[in-house]
Each structure stands twice: as C-alpha cells, then as structure tokens.
Amino acid sequence: DVQLQASGGGLVQAGGSLGLSCVASGFTFDGYSIGWLRQAPGKEREGVSYISSSDGSTYYKDSVKGRFTISRDNARKTVYLQMNNLKPEDTGVYYCHDPDANYWGQGTLVTVSS
C-alpha cells in the first residue's frame, strides 16, 4: 500500500520556523514528483511546493517563495519542507502529496500565532 507519513508540525509564533518531513512507502519514490498540499481552516486544499524526480526542479506557491524550501532524499524516501519566516496565513494541515496519483497521506498541523 502507498503511504505518505508527514510529521513535524506544531505551534510557532509568526516569524518562526518549522521543518516538515514525509516518509514514503509502497511505491518507487525516486521515480515520481512529490510535494506538499495544505488546507487552511475553512478553505480547500492548495498546492504549496513540489519537487521533480528527474532534475530536482521545484515549484512554490507565490505566497511562500523565498520563505519555504523543499528537498528530497531518495535514499531515505523522504521529502522535506523547511518553512521560515512563518506567517499566520500559513496555518493549516500540511499533507504530503503525490501529484501524479493525486494521493495524499495523513497530514500534520501547523499553527502560526500572531
């Protein structure tokens, strides 16, 4: 079974940092792009950042550019999201997301207080 297990969320003050991790299993991790969705309270899920499998190219939602950094370790089947200078609007549940299969695992809650 495909599993995407995210961790690393928590409560942080505005301007602070958090690092998320997602361990994948059940598929050939290094053959697929991978990334992060988030769902803010009362809103739909939205793509935040992705990293390709082929050349490591990345995508960031405009509102997180310059603050978030995505990376992957294929040997560990893990994708990371380093989030700096967090803002209250970054609050939400963050899900590890396989965009090709449109599959996401259990999320991790990030709460940024003002």
C-alpha positions in Angstrom: 0.0 0.0 0.0 1.1 3.5 -0.7 1.8 5.5 2.4 2.8 9.1 2.9 3.5 9.9 6.6 4.0 13.5 7.4 5.4 14.9 10.6 7.0 18.0 12.1 4.0 20.3 12.5 3.4 22.3 15.7 2.7 25.7 17.1 5.1 28.5 16.3 5.0 32.3 16.6 4.9 34.5 13.5 8.5 34.8 12.1 9.5 31.4 13.4 10.5 28.3 11.6 9.4 24.7 11.3 10.6 21.7 9.3 8.3 19.1 7.9 9.2 15.6 6.8 7.3 13.0 4.9 8.4 9.3 4.6 7.0 7.5 1.6 6.5 3.8 1.2 4.7 1.4 -1.2 5.9 2.9 -4.5 9.1 3.8 -6.4 9.8 7.1 -4.7 12.7 8.3 -6.9 10.5 7.9 -10.0 7.9 10.5 -9.0 7.5 14.1 -8.3 6.4 14.7 -4.7 5.3 17.7 -2.7 3.1 19.4 -0.2 -0.6 20.5 0.0 -2.0 22.5 2.7 -5.6 23.1 3.9 -6.3 26.2 5.9 -9.4 26.3 8.2 -12.5 26.7 6.1 -10.6 26.6 2.8 -9.8 24.0 0.1 -6.5 22.2 -0.2 -3.9 24.0 -2.2 -0.5 23.1 -3.6 2.3 24.7 -1.7 5.5 23.2 -3.2 6.7 20.3 -5.4 10.0 18.8 -6.4 10.5 16.7 -9.5 12.1 13.3 -9.6 14.1 13.9 -12.9 16.1 17.1 -12.3 15.1 18.3 -8.9 13.3 21.3 -10.3 10.9 22.9 -7.8 7.6 24.8 -7.7 6.5 27.1 -5.0 3.2 28.8 -4.5 3.8 32.6 -4.8 3.0 33.4 -1.2 5.7 31.0 0.1 8.5 31.9 -2.3 11.7 32.9 -0.6 10.4 31.5 2.8 9.9 27.8 2.1 12.4 25.3 0.7 11.6 21.8 -0.5 14.1 19.0 -0.8 14.1 15.2 -1.1 16.4 12.3 -0.1 15.6 9.4 -2.4 17.7 7.0 -0.4 15.5 7.7 2.6 12.3 8.0 0.5 11.7 11.3 2.3 10.7 14.8 1.2 11.3 17.8 3.4 9.7 21.3 3.7 11.7 23.9 5.6 9.4 26.8 6.5 11.0 30.0 7.6 9.5 33.4 8.5 6.1 31.8 9.0 3.0 33.9 8.9 -0.4 33.3 10.4 -1.8 32.7 7.0 0.5 29.6 6.7 -1.7 27.9 9.3 -3.3 24.7 8.2 -2.9 21.0 7.9 0.0 20.1 5.6 -0.2 16.9 3.6 2.5 15.1 1.6 1.2 14.8 -1.9 1.9 12.6 -4.9 0.7 14.8 -7.8 0.8 12.0 -10.4 -1.5 9.7 -8.5 -3.2 12.6 -6.7 -2.7 10.8 -3.4 -2.1 12.4 -0.1 -1.4 10.9 3.3 -2.3 11.9 6.8 -1.4 15.5 7.4 0.4 17.4 10.1 -1.0 20.5 11.7 0.9 23.8 11.5 -0.3 26.7 13.6 1.3 30.1 13.4 0.2 32.6 16.1 0.4 36.3 15.6 
